[in-house]
Amino acid sequence: MKKLLVGVTLAAMTAAVFAQTAAAPAVVEKKSGLDVDAGVDLRARYEFKDNWMNKNSTAVSPASEDYYRMRTRVWGKATYGEDLGAFLRLGNEFRGYRNSPDNDKNKFPDEVFIDNLYFDFKNIGDRVDLRVGRQDIKEGAGRVISDGTPGDGSRSAYFNAILAKVKMLEKSDVDLMATYNPYEDELTMGNPHDVWDLTKIRSGSPYSKMDEKGLMAYAHYNEIEDFPMEFYWIWKQETRFFDKTKRYPGRDFSTVGTRLSPKFTDKLSGELEAAAQFGNVDSADGMQGRDIFAYMGYAGLTYSEKEVVCKPKLTGALLYLSGDKDSYYKTKDGSTDSGWNPVFNRTDTLNQIGANMYDQFRWSNLIYPHLEASVEPYTKNIVKIQTGPMFAAEKDNNATSDYRGYFTQLRYDFPLLSKIFGKRGDVTGAVVGEALFLGDYYNTGTKGVSDTATWLRFELNAKF
C-alpha cells in the first residue's frame, strides 16, 4: 500500500509540474452550462462448447456444455462546461446453464453492481485531464492493460483507479495510473446465487482472496507522422491467494515495453510490440521464492484496400509469450520464473478457446503465428477469419510435445436496426465459431475424447 500511495503522489506531482511549466495553448471558446444524458444497453449471448481442454493441463474433457448470458446496463452522465463531468453505469448479468456444474450459479436476477462511477476534471492547467473512480481503461492493443476484473469474465472490465492524462507535446501525452482492485466488490445490491470473485485465478471457498494493485506510466508519442510510438512501465502486485485447499504465492513485478505502429504506405502498415518483466514470487506452502524474468513479443504486417469492393484486409502476425518449465503454482528447483504474466489483460479478446487453455485467461507459454483476414461485402457487414498453429514455448505440465494444435476462428458481425428512436436505438448481431484441432501437447487418448475442440456463439447487442 505504501508503494501505491507513493505512486499516486508522484503521479499527482508530475501532472502539477507539467501543468505549471508547459506553455498554455491558444485560448478557444468553451462550452458552458449543465448537460445530462442517459441510456441503456443490452447484450444476449448463447454459447456452446465441446471437447475442451482442461485449464492449465494436457488433459481433455469429452463433456459438452451450452448456456446463455444476459447482461443489462443503464448509464447516466452529467457534464458542466468542458471541464467537469460525472458518469455512472449500473450492470447486471445472469446466466442459464444446461448439463453443467454451473447450472445453479448466477441465476436471475443475480445482483446490480456499479460497473463505472467516475468524475472528470479536465484541462487542469490546460495540460492535464484527471479521471477519478471506477472506470474502463485500455492502452494500445490491450495486451497489457484492458481488464481490471478478469475473475468475472466479460461481465465487467473496470479498474478502481486514478488516471491522469498529461499533454507533453503538441500531439503526445502520457497516462499516469494508480489502481487497486480487490477480489470482492462490496458496492452491489441484491442476493446473488454465487459470489463473483473479481480477481481469481483459481476458485476459492468462496473467494481466492487475491487483491491486485498497480501503477502505470504509458506514453503516446505521435510527433512523427505515420510512425506512432508507445512506451510503458507498469508495476503490479498480486497478493497471495487460495483455492479450496491450498495457498499460492503472491507476485511483485514490473513490466517495461514499447509498441510501434509504422504506416509504410496508404495500404501497408505494421505493428511491433515487445515487453519484458522482472520481479519476484513469494514462497508459499512448500514452494520456494523465485525471481521473475519473462517476455512478450508481437509483430504484424497489414495490407488493406479501402477503395476496392468488399474492402479486403489481410494481416500476418506472430505472438510470442514466454513459458516456464515449472508450473505457475509450484517449482522443482526454485529457478527463475520465465512464464509471461498478462498483467491486466486476462481476457478472451484474441480468441475464446486459446484463453481457456489457462486458469482464468492467464495467457502464457504460447507461440502463435497466424493470419487474420476480413471483408465487408455490405456496409457494416464484416466477415473475419483468424487461423494458425499454436505451440507451447516450453513443454510444461509433463507434455511430450510443444504442438498445441491448429486454430481457426470465423466471425460475422452485422447490423439489424439503426436509429430506431431518432438518433438512438441500434441493434447489432454477431456469430462466432472456433475450432482447435488438438496437437500432441494434449492427451486425446481418453475414451470419448475427440481430437477437435469447438466453440460457438450467437450474440445480440442493443443500445438505446
Secondary structure as UniProt FT lines:
FT   HELIX           2..21
FT   STRAND          34..50
FT   TURN            55..56
FT   STRAND          59..60
FT   STRAND          64..80
FT   TURN            81..83
FT   STRAND          84..98
FT   TURN            101..104
FT   TURN            108..109
FT   STRAND          111..124
FT   TURN            125..127
FT   STRAND          128..135
FT   TURN            140..141
FT   HELIX           150..155
FT   STRAND          159..167
FT   STRAND          173..181
FT   STRAND          188..190
FT   TURN            198..199
FT   STRAND          212..221
FT   TURN            225..226
FT   STRAND          229..238
FT   STRAND          241..242
FT   STRAND          247..248
FT   STRAND          251..260
FT   STRAND          268..281
FT   TURN            285..286
FT   STRAND          290..304
FT   TURN            309..310
FT   STRAND          313..321
FT   HELIX           352..355
FT   TURN            356..357
FT   HELIX           359..361
FT   STRAND          366..378
FT   TURN            379..380
FT   STRAND          381..391
FT   TURN            397..398
FT   STRAND          403..417
FT   TURN            422..423
FT   STRAND          426..438
FT   TURN            440..441
FT   TURN            447..448
FT   STRAND          452..463
//
